[in-house]
Amino acid sequence: MIKINVTEKNTGVLKISLSGHAGLNERGKDIVCAGVSALFFALVKTEGVEVCEKNGAYIITVPPEKKLCGEMAINGWRMIA
C-alpha cells in the first residue's frame, strides 16, 4: 500500500511523506506506482522544493510560493487512489 501523509505548517509550508508500494504488480511493472512516481518526480524537480529520505519514506518540503505545485501533485495522487 502506498501511504501519503500531508501536513501544512502555520508558515504555509507543505510537508508530504510518501512511502510504500501499490502491490498491483511486481516492482518495475506496476502502473499505479508509475503514476504516483511520475507526480512525485514532477513535484521534486520543481525549483525550491526539497526532498529527503527518512526511514524508508520520502519527505517532501514545499515552500508557500510553490504550494500550487504541491496541491496539483496531491490532487493527482487522490485521483489515482
ZADO-1210 file (C-alpha; in nm, 4 decimals, padded with zeros to 6 digits):
<atoms>
<atom x="00.0000" y="00.0000" z="00.0000" code="MET" pos="1"/>
<atom x="00.1230" y="00.3471" z="-00.0830" code="ILE" pos="2"/>
<atom x="00.0932" y="00.5862" z="00.2088" code="LYS" pos="3"/>
<atom x="00.0873" y="00.9619" z="00.1569" code="ILE" pos="4"/>
<atom x="00.0610" y="01.1981" z="00.4522" code="ASN" pos="5"/>
<atom x="00.0228" y="01.5732" z="00.4006" code="VAL" pos="6"/>
<atom x="00.0568" y="01.8406" z="00.6686" code="THR" pos="7"/>
<atom x="00.0592" y="02.2162" z="00.6350" code="GLU" pos="8"/>
<atom x="00.2618" y="02.4230" z="00.8786" code="LYS" pos="9"/>
<atom x="00.1440" y="02.7609" z="01.0102" code="ASN" pos="10"/>
<atom x="00.4057" y="02.9137" z="00.7799" code="THR" pos="11"/>
<atom x="00.2280" y="02.7719" z="00.4730" code="GLY" pos="12"/>
<atom x="00.4955" y="02.5076" z="00.4127" code="VAL" pos="13"/>
<atom x="00.3578" y="02.1726" z="00.2949" code="LEU" pos="14"/>
<atom x="00.5226" y="01.8558" z="00.4278" code="LYS" pos="15"/>
<atom x="00.4420" y="01.5429" z="00.2296" code="ILE" pos="16"/>
<atom x="00.5517" y="01.1950" z="00.3356" code="SER" pos="17"/>
<atom x="00.5396" y="00.9237" z="00.0681" code="LEU" pos="18"/>
<atom x="00.6166" y="00.5538" z="00.1219" code="SER" pos="19"/>
<atom x="00.5181" y="00.2037" z="00.0201" code="GLY" pos="20"/>
<atom x="00.4265" y="00.0132" z="-00.2950" code="HIS" pos="21"/>
<atom x="00.0890" y="-00.0304" z="-00.4624" code="ALA" pos="22"/>
<atom x="00.1303" y="-00.4071" z="-00.4973" code="GLY" pos="23"/>
<atom x="-00.0749" y="-00.4260" z="-00.8179" code="LEU" pos="24"/>
<atom x="00.2198" y="-00.5843" z="-00.9973" code="ASN" pos="25"/>
<atom x="00.5856" y="-00.6582" z="-00.9262" code="GLU" pos="26"/>
<atom x="00.8285" y="-00.3705" z="-00.8745" code="ARG" pos="27"/>
<atom x="00.9158" y="-00.2050" z="-01.2016" code="GLY" pos="28"/>
<atom x="00.5925" y="-00.3191" z="-01.3702" code="LYS" pos="29"/>
<atom x="00.3270" y="-00.1557" z="-01.1530" code="ASP" pos="30"/>
<atom x="00.1214" y="00.1061" z="-01.3391" code="ILE" pos="31"/>
<atom x="-00.0171" y="00.2552" z="-01.0158" code="VAL" pos="32"/>
<atom x="00.3331" y="00.3075" z="-00.8773" code="CYS" pos="33"/>
<atom x="00.4363" y="00.4563" z="-01.2111" code="ALA" pos="34"/>
<atom x="00.1618" y="00.7198" z="-01.1851" code="GLY" pos="35"/>
<atom x="00.2466" y="00.8035" z="-00.8251" code="VAL" pos="36"/>
<atom x="00.6160" y="00.8208" z="-00.9129" code="SER" pos="37"/>
<atom x="00.5554" y="01.0496" z="-01.2116" code="ALA" pos="38"/>
<atom x="00.3761" y="01.3009" z="-00.9889" code="LEU" pos="39"/>
<atom x="00.6467" y="01.2639" z="-00.7213" code="PHE" pos="40"/>
<atom x="00.9305" y="01.3378" z="-00.9641" code="PHE" pos="41"/>
<atom x="00.7451" y="01.6273" z="-01.1261" code="ALA" pos="42"/>
<atom x="00.6984" y="01.7832" z="-00.7811" code="LEU" pos="43"/>
<atom x="01.0515" y="01.7298" z="-00.6509" code="VAL" pos="44"/>
<atom x="01.2029" y="01.8686" z="-00.9723" code="LYS" pos="45"/>
<atom x="01.0214" y="02.1971" z="-00.9046" code="THR" pos="46"/>
<atom x="01.2663" y="02.4710" z="-00.8094" code="GLU" pos="47"/>
<atom x="01.2566" y="02.5371" z="-00.4344" code="GLY" pos="48"/>
<atom x="01.1019" y="02.2007" z="-00.3434" code="VAL" pos="49"/>
<atom x="01.3229" y="01.9818" z="-00.1238" code="GLU" pos="50"/>
<atom x="01.3177" y="01.6063" z="-00.0723" code="VAL" pos="51"/>
<atom x="01.4972" y="01.3725" z="00.1667" code="CYS" pos="52"/>
<atom x="01.4666" y="01.0064" z="00.2577" code="GLU" pos="53"/>
<atom x="01.3968" y="00.9039" z="00.6175" code="LYS" pos="54"/>
<atom x="01.3162" y="00.5535" z="00.7436" code="ASN" pos="55"/>
<atom x="01.2055" y="00.4304" z="00.4008" code="GLY" pos="56"/>
<atom x="00.9827" y="00.7298" z="00.3293" code="ALA" pos="57"/>
<atom x="01.0422" y="01.0317" z="00.1121" code="TYR" pos="58"/>
<atom x="00.9770" y="01.3610" z="00.2877" code="ILE" pos="59"/>
<atom x="00.8951" y="01.6453" z="00.0500" code="ILE" pos="60"/>
<atom x="00.9054" y="02.0064" z="00.1681" code="THR" pos="61"/>
<atom x="00.7078" y="02.2500" z="-00.0470" code="VAL" pos="62"/>
<atom x="00.7568" y="02.6210" z="00.0288" code="PRO" pos="63"/>
<atom x="00.4499" y="02.8504" z="00.0313" code="PRO" pos="64"/>
<atom x="00.5360" y="03.0066" z="-00.3047" code="GLU" pos="65"/>
<atom x="00.5223" y="02.6575" z="-00.4663" code="LYS" pos="66"/>
<atom x="00.2086" y="02.5427" z="-00.2829" code="LYS" pos="67"/>
<atom x="00.0074" y="02.5191" z="-00.6062" code="LEU" pos="68"/>
<atom x="00.2591" y="02.2637" z="-00.7393" code="CYS" pos="69"/>
<atom x="00.2179" y="02.0593" z="-00.4225" code="GLY" pos="70"/>
<atom x="-00.1605" y="02.0776" z="-00.4414" code="GLU" pos="71"/>
<atom x="-00.1544" y="01.9629" z="-00.8040" code="MET" pos="72"/>
<atom x="00.0510" y="01.6543" z="-00.7095" code="ALA" pos="73"/>
<atom x="-00.1789" y="01.5832" z="-00.4129" code="ILE" pos="74"/>
<atom x="-00.4870" y="01.6075" z="-00.6360" code="ASN" pos="75"/>
<atom x="-00.3227" y="01.3726" z="-00.8859" code="GLY" pos="76"/>
<atom x="-00.2499" y="01.1181" z="-00.6128" code="TRP" pos="77"/>
<atom x="-00.6121" y="01.1405" z="-00.4964" code="ARG" pos="78"/>
<atom x="-00.7305" y="01.0658" z="-00.8495" code="MET" pos="79"/>
<atom x="-00.5095" y="00.7564" z="-00.8614" code="ILE" pos="80"/>
<atom x="-00.6347" y="00.6295" z="-00.5227" code="ALA" pos="81"/>
</atoms>
